[in-house]
Structures are given as structure tokens and as C-alpha cells.
Amino acid sequence: KFITEIVLEKFPHFDNIVLKPDVHRILNSKKVSDHHAIIPTAEIRDTDINAIPEGERKILCLIANRLLCAVSEPYVYEAVTADISCSGYYFTCRGQNIITDGFKGIDTVFKSFQKCSDGTDDDTAVIRLSEGQRLENISCEITEHYTQPPKHFTEDALLSAMEHAGTDDITEETERSGLGTPATRAGVIEKLTKS
């Protein structure tokens, strides 16, 4: 049995998943070296998943999920753009029509089992549109919002920004990073505060 079949048997939340894994795309035992990916091994077959401590079981479940996602079919969708006119006003909306869930279907099952969300889940219904279609009984609501300006720097935030300025752009050969030296930063901040 492939390791993917064993994983599907051991974790009950993957029961309804039909998988046609392409294991050879990501696993090749001949090329395994010291630093290979973390994957479940055949030992999982004889392991009682419920006997594993909860923290370790969650990590194993996460690794199993990533393996199944890596060997599953691709996520296929079509991008849709709709230009809608109403009483002389024009609106554009964009969305996706999912053709094949692929690895995202497995990930969705995993997230619902773990009762977690990455903030990208969208529960809105899919609406099919065609060119020239008339939409009837559309309700809308006007709301008014104001943007907030960025918050002012506190002395601590300014000091931290000065210490870390340009850190991403500076090479290892550079003697120091940031603006000024620790001795001069306090004086600069004091002048800024006064002015």
C-alpha cells in the first residue's frame, strides 16, 4: 500500500476523500538524503493514533494533511469578471468558479476537522452570470466609512524603527545597521520631540 492509503485509513476525518495520488511526483526513496521532507512512514500503520499525546498527534495530523495535499490533483478554477451597469453607474466584480477542488478540498476537510480558519474562507454563494443577463430585485445598502490616519510614533516605536532601518537591504559585510549609533539616537529623538 502507498503511504497515502495508510494515512487515509488512520485519520477518520479523511474518510470521504477520493484520492488519486501522484506520489512519485514528490517522493523518490533513492534521492532521500540527510535533509528530506518530514513525511509519515509505514510505521503509522501499526500505531494507535489515539495513544499519541495530543500535541504530537496534531503535528502528525498536520504532516499527513500536507502529504495528501502535495500528492493530490491541482486546484483548478476559472477567473470571472463581471461588468454590471445600473442606472448609468458601472460596477465591476471579480470571482472564481471552481472546476476541481483538488488539494484545496483536502485542506478544507482538514480545517473543518481542526475547527480552524486562515481567514481566506469565503462562504458566499456562487452566482452564475451570462452576458446580457438582467438581474431583478437586487437589494443594496449604502454605508459610510472613514479611514484612520496612521498612528503617531511613540519614542519606543521610533527608537525601534531607527535601530532596524534598512536591515533587509544591508549585507553581512556591513559594519552596522540602522540609523545613527545607540549614543546619537536619543539626541535625535529628543530634537524631534521638541520640534
N, C-alpha and C positions, 0 to 999 in steps of 0.2 A: 504494500500500500504506500502511496505517496504520503508524505508528512501532512499535506493539506487535508487528506481524507481523515487522518487520525485527529487533527485539530478540530475538524467539523464534528466528529463524533464526541470529543471530550467536552466541548463547550456547548451547552444546550441552547444558548441564545442564537447560535448559528444554524439551528435545525432546518429552517425553511430556505436556506440559501442553496441555490443550484450553482455549482461552480465548475467551470471547465478550465482548470488551472494550466498555465503555461510556465511550469516550474523551471524548465531548462533555460528560460529567459533570464532568470536571476540566480539560479543555483547550479554550480558545477563543482562537484566534490574534488575533482583533480586540481582545481585552482584555489582551494582553501589554503590560506596561509595563517600566519600568526594573528593578523588583524582582519578578521572576517566579520560579516554582519551577525548580529545576535538573532538566532532562529530557534524555534522549538526542534528538538531532536526526537528520534524514535522512542526514547525513554519515556516520553509523555504518555505512551500507550499504556504502560503499566503503573502510572502514577495516579493516586487518588487526588483529584484536583481539590476536593473539599478538605483534605487533610493538610494542605499547604497553608501557611499563615496568610492572613488576609492581604497584607501589603505585597507579599511575593506573588500571591495569586493574581492580584490586579496587574502587576507588571507582566506576568506570564500571559494574561489575557490580552494586554495591550500589544505584546510582541506577536501573539497569534493573530490578532486583528491586522497588524501591519503586514504580516506574511501573506494573509489571504488577500489583502488589498493589492499587494505587489504582484501577485500571480493571476489576478482576475482580469476580466476584459476591461478595455478602456471605457471611460465615461464619455458618451457621445451625446452632443446636443447641437441644436441649431440656434444661432443668434437671430432674434426677431426684432425689427424696428418698425414701429407703427407711427405714422404721421396722421394726426387727427385734427380736423378743423371743426370749430363750433362757433357760430355767430361772428365770424370774422377773426377769431383767435385760433392760433395753431399750436398744437401740443405734440411733443414727441415723447414716446415711451419706448423703452428697450426691455427685452426679456429673453428668456430661453425656453425652448421646447425640448424637453429631454427625450432623446431617442432610445438610448440604452443607459441604464443606471450604472452598470459596470462596478468599479471599485467603490463608488460613492454609495451604492446600495448596501454594501457590506459595512461601510463606515457608519451609515445611518442606523443600521441594526445595532451596531456596537454602542453608539452614543445613546440610543434609547435604553439599552440594557444597563449602561453605566449611569443613566439619568444625568447626562451632561450635555453641554452645548458649547460650540465655539463662537457663537454669536452670528454665524452666517446662515443659520437655518431660516428658511422662509416658508411660512405656512399659507401663503396666498394661493388662491386657486388659479389654475391655468385657464386663460381665456383665449379661445381660438378666434382669430380675426382674418377676414379676407378683404381683398381690395374692393372698395366701393360699398362695403357693408355699412348699414345705418344702425346706430346704437340708440335704443329707445329707453326712456325712463331712467336716465342716468342722474344720480344724485351727487351733489358736490357740496363742499363746505369751504368757506374762506376763513383762514386763520392768519393771525398777525404775530410775528416773532421778531425779536430784536437780537442782534449779535452782541456779544460781550467783548470788550477790548481785552487784549492780553493783560494778565495781572502784572503789576509793577514788580521789579526785582526787590527782594529783601537784601540786606547786607550779606547774609549767608548764601543766598542764591547767586548773587553777583560774584562773591568770592569763589564759589564752586565753578561758575562759568569761566572766570579768569584762569583758574587752575587747569581746567580741562580744554581750553580753547585750542582748536586745531589738532587735537590728539589723533584724530583719524587720518590726518594728512601728513603727519610727521613720521619720518623713517626712524629705525632703531639707532642709526648713527648720530642722530641729533642729540646734542648735549642735554637740552631740557625742553619741556613743552609748556604751553600756557602763555598767558600774558604777564610780563614782569616777573619779578622774583618774589618769594614769600615776604621779603622785607619791604618791598615797594608797593605791594598790592594794598595794604592797609591805608597807606597815604593816598593812593589814587581813589580808593573808595571814600575816604574822608573828604577829599576835594569835591567829588561828585555829589556827596550828600549836602555839602554847604552850598554848592551852586544850584 
